[in-house]
Amino acid sequence: MTVAGLLQRHGFCVKAYEQASAFSRIGAGIHLSSNVMLVMRRLGIEKTLSDIGLHPDAFVSRQWDTGEVLFELPLDPASEAHHGAAYINVHRGDLHAVLESALDPGTIAFGKKLRDIDQTGRTTSLASLKGRVLLIEMIGMTCPACQGFSGAKKLGTFGGIDSDGGLPSIDDLLVQYARGTMLSDDLVLVQILLFDLKMGPPTADDARAWASHFHRDAAKHQYVLAGGPALHNQASYVMVPGFQLVDRRFVLRWDATGHTPRHNLYIELLPAIPAILQER
Ligand SMILES: Cc1cc2nc3c(=O)[nH]c(=O)nc-3n(C[C@H](O)[C@H](O)[C@H](O)COP(=O)(O)OP(=O)(O)OC[C@H]3O[C@@H](n4cnc5c(N)ncnc54)[C@H](O)[C@@H]3O)c2cc1C
């Protein structure tokens, strides 16, 4: 909330998503030391907090059994002048309420849990999609079949590559071979870019450009990921083109990748999808 408020004061449009359904008045006293109070000043809530908070005489740390003073920080007018602000203690519930009052109305969206994205922002773990049926496609960006499966027939090729005009998109193949099944929150398409247009490891920019070209960036049930250097090798090379089907328990059920696939895409993998979607 502090960061949201400071960004709003600098003209940014900010929305904060919180998984909890509401703030509740749990917890106890929270120390707000002088450096924190200086930040609260920038938010315009220093006085409100100071008025409702306790102003302790000192911060004292003692030996648990003898009471011997181990550390003592006097919190007197001299220390306040030295640090430039008071040192106070407020109830956590009050702190939340005052912080929220410093935000534009409606800034916090409660009951919104971030899913499917690794919180480091660096990698995406396929395991985070566990519980849904995954259609995973291995892609070489120069591969005409991969361009075709992605939708080159309707949307044109990406990067000036000739697509195999005979190959329908995966969306059309699902309709034809998986009894009209469509991609959905339950059946997720994950495209993994393994080779870029120069046969090197693709980057996040490549993934964004591919997703945008083939209109796979607008829906929550379609992901285009850059495999990166770790997936750039001979083993991944022989998996292009093709699809794998992973069930809700995160078990690989059908593997129709590469030019000599273990399973056939049209007579095994795709027709199996309706039944696998029924499994709970
Ligand atoms: C017992 C205790 C006492 C403390 N006492 C003090 C003190 O006296 N003074 C002091 O300055 N500091 C104190 N701290 C430390 C202080 O509470 C933390 O440093 C501070 O709360 C961190 O703020 P934050 O916003 O980074 O994280 P948090 O306060 O942990 O907030 C993160 C929020 O993100 C939400 N969230 C997490 N994952 C998701 C998701 N996937 N989708 C949506 N929402 C999500 C969580 O529900 C949570 O509300 C104390 C900490 C503890 C545990």
Ligand as a Chemical Component Dictionary entry (heavy atoms), coordinates in Angstrom:
data_LIG
# 
_chem_comp.id                   LIG 
_chem_comp.type                 NON-POLYMER 
_chem_comp.pdbx_formal_charge   0 
_chem_comp.three_letter_code    LIG 
# 
loop_
_chem_comp_atom.comp_id 
_chem_comp_atom.atom_id 
_chem_comp_atom.alt_atom_id 
_chem_comp_atom.type_symbol 
_chem_comp_atom.charge 
_chem_comp_atom.model_Cartn_x 
_chem_comp_atom.model_Cartn_y 
_chem_comp_atom.model_Cartn_z 
_chem_comp_atom.pdbx_ordinal 
LIG C1  C1  C 0 5.180  -11.012 13.731 1  
LIG C2  C2  C 0 5.727  -9.875  12.914 2  
LIG C3  C3  C 0 5.953  -8.655  13.519 3  
LIG C4  C4  C 0 6.461  -7.594  12.776 4  
LIG N1  N1  N 0 6.620  -6.393  13.384 5  
LIG C5  C5  C 0 7.053  -5.335  12.680 6  
LIG C6  C6  C 0 7.138  -4.052  13.301 7  
LIG O1  O1  O 0 6.836  -3.890  14.452 8  
LIG N2  N2  N 0 7.587  -3.017  12.535 9  
LIG C7  C7  C 0 7.939  -3.200  11.222 10 
LIG O2  O2  O 0 8.335  -2.214  10.571 11 
LIG N3  N3  N 0 7.870  -4.411  10.617 12 
LIG C8  C8  C 0 7.413  -5.462  11.312 13 
LIG N4  N4  N 0 7.301  -6.688  10.695 14 
LIG C9  C9  C 0 7.726  -6.827  9.318  15 
LIG C10 C10 C 0 6.621  -6.278  8.372  16 
LIG O3  O3  O 0 5.356  -6.810  8.726  17 
LIG C11 C11 C 0 6.930  -6.671  6.934  18 
LIG O4  O4  O 0 8.247  -6.271  6.634  19 
LIG C12 C12 C 0 5.960  -6.010  5.972  20 
LIG O5  O5  O 0 4.633  -6.366  6.270  21 
LIG C13 C13 C 0 6.283  -6.423  4.538  22 
LIG O6  O6  O 0 5.353  -5.786  3.682  23 
LIG P1  P1  P 0 5.027  -6.328  2.243  24 
LIG O7  O7  O 0 3.949  -5.463  1.679  25 
LIG O8  O8  O 0 6.315  -6.432  1.486  26 
LIG O9  O9  O 0 4.536  -7.834  2.445  27 
LIG P2  P2  P 0 3.232  -8.349  3.202  28 
LIG O10 O10 O 0 2.847  -7.431  4.320  29 
LIG O11 O11 O 0 3.516  -9.772  3.534  30 
LIG O12 O12 O 0 2.109  -8.234  2.090  31 
LIG C14 C14 C 0 2.094  -9.096  0.963  32 
LIG C15 C15 C 0 0.634  -9.246  0.560  33 
LIG O13 O13 O 0 0.578  -9.924  -0.683 34 
LIG C16 C16 C 0 -0.484 -10.854 -0.645 35 
LIG N5  N5  N 0 -0.189 -11.939 -1.593 36 
LIG C17 C17 C 0 0.788  -12.887 -1.497 37 
LIG N6  N6  N 0 0.732  -13.711 -2.566 38 
LIG C18 C18 C 0 -0.280 -13.271 -3.352 39 
LIG C19 C19 C 0 -0.821 -13.712 -4.606 40 
LIG N7  N7  N 0 -0.327 -14.763 -5.262 41 
LIG N8  N8  N 0 -1.876 -13.022 -5.136 42 
LIG C20 C20 C 0 -2.390 -11.946 -4.483 43 
LIG N9  N9  N 0 -1.927 -11.497 -3.288 44 
LIG C21 C21 C 0 -0.874 -12.146 -2.734 45 
LIG C22 C22 C 0 -0.531 -11.341 0.794  46 
LIG O14 O14 O 0 -1.827 -11.837 1.110  47 
LIG C23 C23 C 0 -0.180 -10.056 1.571  48 
LIG O15 O15 O 0 -1.318 -9.319  1.945  49 
LIG C24 C24 C 0 6.781  -7.763  11.413 50 
LIG C25 C25 C 0 6.544  -9.001  10.809 51 
LIG C26 C26 C 0 6.011  -10.040 11.537 52 
LIG C27 C27 C 0 5.743  -11.346 10.840 53 
# 
loop_
_chem_comp_bond.comp_id 
_chem_comp_bond.atom_id_1 
_chem_comp_bond.atom_id_2 
_chem_comp_bond.value_order 
_chem_comp_bond.pdbx_ordinal 
LIG C1  C2  SING 1  
LIG C2  C3  SING 2  
LIG C2  C26 DOUB 3  
LIG C3  C4  DOUB 4  
LIG C4  N1  SING 5  
LIG C4  C24 SING 6  
LIG N1  C5  DOUB 7  
LIG C5  C6  SING 8  
LIG C5  C8  SING 9  
LIG C6  O1  DOUB 10 
LIG C6  N2  SING 11 
LIG N2  C7  SING 12 
LIG C7  O2  DOUB 13 
LIG C7  N3  SING 14 
LIG N3  C8  DOUB 15 
LIG C8  N4  SING 16 
LIG N4  C9  SING 17 
LIG N4  C24 SING 18 
LIG C9  C10 SING 19 
LIG C10 O3  SING 20 
LIG C10 C11 SING 21 
LIG C11 O4  SING 22 
LIG C11 C12 SING 23 
LIG C12 O5  SING 24 
LIG C12 C13 SING 25 
LIG C13 O6  SING 26 
LIG O6  P1  SING 27 
LIG P1  O7  DOUB 28 
LIG P1  O8  SING 29 
LIG P1  O9  SING 30 
LIG O9  P2  SING 31 
LIG P2  O10 DOUB 32 
LIG P2  O11 SING 33 
LIG P2  O12 SING 34 
LIG O12 C14 SING 35 
LIG C14 C15 SING 36 
LIG C15 O13 SING 37 
LIG C15 C23 SING 38 
LIG O13 C16 SING 39 
LIG C16 N5  SING 40 
LIG C16 C22 SING 41 
LIG N5  C17 SING 42 
LIG N5  C21 SING 43 
LIG C17 N6  DOUB 44 
LIG N6  C18 SING 45 
LIG C18 C19 SING 46 
LIG C18 C21 DOUB 47 
LIG C19 N7  SING 48 
LIG C19 N8  DOUB 49 
LIG N8  C20 SING 50 
LIG C20 N9  DOUB 51 
LIG N9  C21 SING 52 
LIG C22 O14 SING 53 
LIG C22 C23 SING 54 
LIG C23 O15 SING 55 
LIG C24 C25 DOUB 56 
LIG C25 C26 SING 57 
LIG C26 C27 SING 58 
# 
